[in-house]
Amino acid sequence: MKIVDVCAFYTPTGGGVRTYIDRKLVALADRGHEIVVIAPGEEDREERRGPNARVRWQRSPRFPLDRSYRYFADRDALHAMLDEEDADVVEVSSPWRSASMVADWRTRSGSRARLSLIAHADPLSAYAYRWFGNVASTHAIDRAFDWYWRHLRRLDAQFDHIVSASESLTQRLREGGLRKVTTDPMGVEPGQFSPRLRDPTLRREMLALCGLGEDALLLIGVGRHAPEKRWDMVAQAAAIAGTQAPVGLLIIGGGSRQRRVIEAIGDNPHVRLLEPVRDRGAVARLMASADALIHGCEAETFCFVAAEAIASGLTLIAPDRGGAADLACANDGALYRSGDAQDAAEAILAVARTITASVQRRRPVRTMDDHFDALLALYGAAPAIDHTRRYQQGTGR
């Protein structure tokens, strides 16, 4: 089978989506399929990632709201690439312009390729709910943004599959009128994250960086500095909790919007920013050597970093909405009201009181390869594989 993934979120400097796509290129090719990723890039070029795996970059402008990303602007050029590839399945990872372009391509070309929308993004949670959540309920916001739900319902009619990464997102999409939604949680890189990587010396060094001793709670946060990640709120929560218990926080990530985070940290010596760590092995060691992971974003469709933390044996502290919440609920994590620094601080303190009982706990974890096997089964390329029981015991519902 030949699969083309039109991935607007794939970028060399990206986070979870880049990790997902890089693994996908290996896993699908290893299973005997041909996989081609089409992504917006600085120039038109092609990369070979193995005998059956390629990345085709289409020259594209930068996305104005986040210049680390680009967006597909040339409909004809994208259609030409899809004509050339002549795939059995075309996947799209963005619900916006690229999804409409691909739907138009199938109508224009008469292709028999099946279309699959992979829900890597939840724009209403990332923007509308965050902007207006303090003054209106999600139901009221959904009514105000009914044009977006109408757009999704059109895509639902044009696509063969809508693949959601969490049950909470699946429920919202179905409540919004979509009928072709299936849940296929994404999982972690196989063999990468483990509590066996915990290093007491590294933990002491990280706490010393935060000006604290070994008896403190060591929190870690991982992700780019974008507004929806709410690192300023997370830093405030750690500071509030730190008035009642020794709490250190390391935030690993980068981006152009660090000012609010830096301002929120202020003179607090117990919260530190670290540059992005590109070495996945180093990330796994850092994560396993912390005590808990705290996440601030309620707009995650799955939340790779939360799943990685669980695979590393950490307790998860997460907002009460989105993919991170699903993972926390299924793995004895702690939830707080989304965007509420005081409530997040209470969750941190609750974890601090119980951390010795939960740190380094080994849990069954769904891997990305489990996700890809289920995806191929959905496309009819492999026998159906029942991962439900394993997943219920591991990283989700």
N, C-alpha and C positions, 0 to 999 in steps of 0.2 A: 504494500500500500504506500502511496505517496501522499504526504501531509505537508501543506504549506501553512505556516503560522505568520499571519500579518500582525506584527507585534509593535504597536506604537510606543510601548513603554520600555522597549529594550534599548539600553544604552551602556556603553563600556563602563560608565561610572555609577550605574544603577545599583540597587540593593537586591530586594527579594525577587523581582522579576528577572533580573540578570542571572541570579543564581538558578532560578527555575529553568530559564531558557537554556543556559549552558548545560545543565543536567539533561534536559530534554533532547538536545542534540546528540548526546551520547547514548541515552537509554533507548530511544526509538531506533537509532541506527543499529545498536547491538541486538535489537529484536528483529532485525531483518527488513526494516521499513526505511524509506527515503524521507528525510525531513529537511525542509528548506524554511528558514526564517527570513521574512522580508521586514526590514526595520528602517525607520527614517534616520539618515546619517548626514555627515558633513559633505560627502561626495558619493557618486555612484561607484560602487566597487563590490567585489565578491570575495568572500573568505571560505576556503574549504576547511571543514572541521572533521574530516574523515572521509572514507569512501562513499558514505551515503548521507552526509550531513554538510549543509552549506548555510552561510548567512549572506543575504543580498541586501546591501545598503542602498537606499534610494535617497538621492540628494534632496534635502528638506530643510525648511526654515526652523529656527528655534521657537519653542513654545513660549509665548510672552509671559505666562504666569510662573514658569519655572524653567530658566534657561539651560538647565542641565538636560532637558528633554527637547526633542524635536517632534514635528507633526507632519503627517502626510498631507501635502498640498496639491500634488499633481495627480489628478484622477486618471488621466490618460496613461501616464507613466506606470502607475500601479496596475491598471488594467492590462497593459502590455506585458508586465512581468507575470501576471496571473495567466495570461494566454500562453506565454512561453513555458510555464511550469506544468500546466495541464494536470493539476492534482486530483486525487480522489476525494480528499477532504481539505477544505480551507478553513482554518481557525482565525478568529479575530480576537484581540485581547482588550480592545477599547470599545465602549458603547457609543462613541461619538462619530466623527467624520469617517474614520477608516471602516467602521462597520457598515455605514450607508454606502460607501464606495464599493465594498465587496458585494453587498446585496445587489447594487446596480450592475456590477460586472456580470453576475450570474444571469440576470435578466437580459442584458445586452448580448452576451456571448452564447447563451443557451447551454452553458456547461452543465453537466450532470454531477459536478462535484457537490458533495454535501457541505453545508455551512454550519460552523459551530462557533458560538460566541462564548469565550472563556472570560468569566467575570473576575478580572484582576483588579477592577476599580469599582468603587461605590461613590459616585460623585455627590449624591445628596448628603450622605454622611460626612464626606470630606469638606463640603462647603455649606450647603443650605442649612443642614441641621446645626452645624457649628456656628454659623452666622446668626441664625434666628432662634436657636434653641432656648435662649433665655426669655423670649417674649412670646413664643408660640409652641404648641405641641407638635410632635412629628406628624400627626394626622392633619393638622392645619397647614403645616409646611407642605405636605404632600399635595394637598388640594391647591395650594398656591402654585406649585410646580407641576400641575397636571400635564402641562405640555411635555415634560420630560417622560412621564409615565406613558403618554400617548406615543412618544418616540420609541420607548422600549417595547410597547405592544406591537408596533409596526415591525420592529426587528424580530420579535417573537414569531410573527406571521411569515417573515421572509427567511428565517434561519431554521435549520433542522434541529439544532440542539442549543440550549442555553445551559452552560455548565457553571454551577455555583460551588464555591469552595467551603461554604459553611451552611448549617441548617438554618441559622437565623436569617441569613441573606436569602436563602431559598424561600423561606416563609414570607419575607417581605415582597419578594418578586411575585410570588403567587397571589398574595393579597392585592398586588398592583395589577393583576389581570394577565400575567404571563402564564402560558399553559405548557411550555416545553422545557421547564426547568428540571434539571437533575443535579443532585449533590455529589460532588467528587472532591473531597478534601485533598489538599496538595501535598502535605507531608514534608519531611526533612531529607537532606542529602544522606544517602545510606552510608553508614560507617564513619560519619564525620564527627558527630557529637555524642559525648558519653560522660557520665559522672566519674569514670575511671581516669579522666584527664585532670581531675582536681589536684591542685598543687598548693599545699599549705604555705610554701615560701612565696609563691606568686600572690596569694591572698594577703599575706602580711605586707608585701610591697605595695599592693593596691590600697590597702587601708592606710599605710604610712603616707601615701600620696595624698590621702584625704585628711591627714593629720590625726589619725585615730589608731588605737591599739587593737589587738586581736579579739577583744571582747565586743567590739562594735558589730553592727549589722552592715554587711557590704551589699549594696544594691548596684545593679548594672542596668544601663539602658543603651540600646543600640538602634541607630536609625539616623536618617538625614534630618537636617534642621529645616523642616518645612512647617508652616503654621499648623497644619492638621495633626502633626506629631505631638504638639503641646509640651515641648520640653521645658518651656518657662514654667508651666503649671507643675510639672513633675519636680523641677528644682525647688519651687516654693513648698511643695508637699514634703520633700525631704528636709527642708529647713524647719518646717513646723514640727515634724516628728522628732527632729534632732534636739528640740528643746526639752524633750521628755526621755529620750534614750539616745545612746551614741549610734548615729546613722551616717554612713558614708555612701556617696553616690558617684559613680563614674558614668558619664554619658559619652559613648563612642559614636562619632559621626561628624559630618561636615555639611557644608552648604553655604549659600550666600546670605541666609537669613538667621545669622547667629546672634545678632545684636540683642533681641528680646531675651534670648536665653542667658547671655552674658549679664544683662541688666538684672534678670531674676536671680542669678547666683550672687551678684554683688560681692561683698567681702566674705562670704561664707567659705571658710577653708575646707569644709567637709564635702563640697561638691566640686568636681573637676570635669572639664571637657578634654577629651582625647581626640586626636585626629582619626579619620577613618582607617580601619585596619583591613588591608586587602587580602592578607594571608588568611585563608579560611581555617587552617590549622591553628593559627594564633588566636583567632576569634573563639574557636572551640575551647582552647585552654583558658582564656580569660573568662569565658562564660561559666565553665565548670568550676572555676575557682572563686566565683562569687557566691552569695547566699540566696539571693532572689533577683529576679528580673522585674523591673517596673516598666510598664508601657503606658503611654498617654493617649494614643490615637484610637478613637472609637469607630474609625472609618475603614478598618481593615476588613478585607473580604475573607482572608484566612489568617494571616499574620505569621509569616515564616519565622521571625525572630522569637516569637512566643513558643512556637513548636520546638525550635532549637533549644530554648531554655529548658523546656520540659525534658527533652532528650538528654540534656546535661545534668538532670537531677535537681533543677532549681524549682523553688516555689514561684508562681507567677502572680504578680499584682497588676490588675488590668481594669480598664473602664468597663462599665456594665452594659456596653453595647458593642456589636461587631464581632469579628472573628476571634479576636483575643479573648473576649468574654466567653465565647463558646469553649475555647481551650482551657481557660481558667476553671470554669464550672465543672468540666470533666476530669480535672486533675487536682482537686483540692486547693485551688488557688484562692486569692482574695480579690473581691470586686469592690469598686468605689463608684460613686456617681460621676458620670462622664464630665470632665471639665472642672471638677470641684476639688481644689487643692486641699481643703480642710478634711474632706472625706477620704481623699487619697492618703493623707497623713495618718488618719485613723486606721486605714488598711495596712499601712507600713508598720505601725505599732502592733497591730494584731499579729502580723507575721513575725515581728521581732520577739514576741512572747512565746512563739511556738516553733521557731526556726530549727532548733536543735533536733526536733523530732522528724523534720521533713527534709532537711538538706541531704543531698546525695541519694535520694530515693530513685531506684531504677523503675522505670515505667515502660510498658510496651508502647512503641511509637510507630505511627504510620510513616512510611517513607515516600519520597517522590516517586520511586519506582512502583509502589503500590498504586499511586495515583495514575501513573501512565498506563499500567496494566488495565485498570478500570476504564480509562479513557479509550484505549484500543478496543476493549470489549464493547463499549458503547458504539464504536464505529464498525463493529463486526469483524475486526481484524484478529481477534483472539478469543478463546473461550472465556465466558464470563467468569470472573473471579470474585468470590464473596469475601470482601475485607470488612464487612459490617461489624462482626463480633469483635475482631481485633481492634477496630477503631473505637468501638464503644468502651473498650477497656483501656484505651490509650489516650489519644490526644483530641478527642472530640465526641460529639453525640452521634 
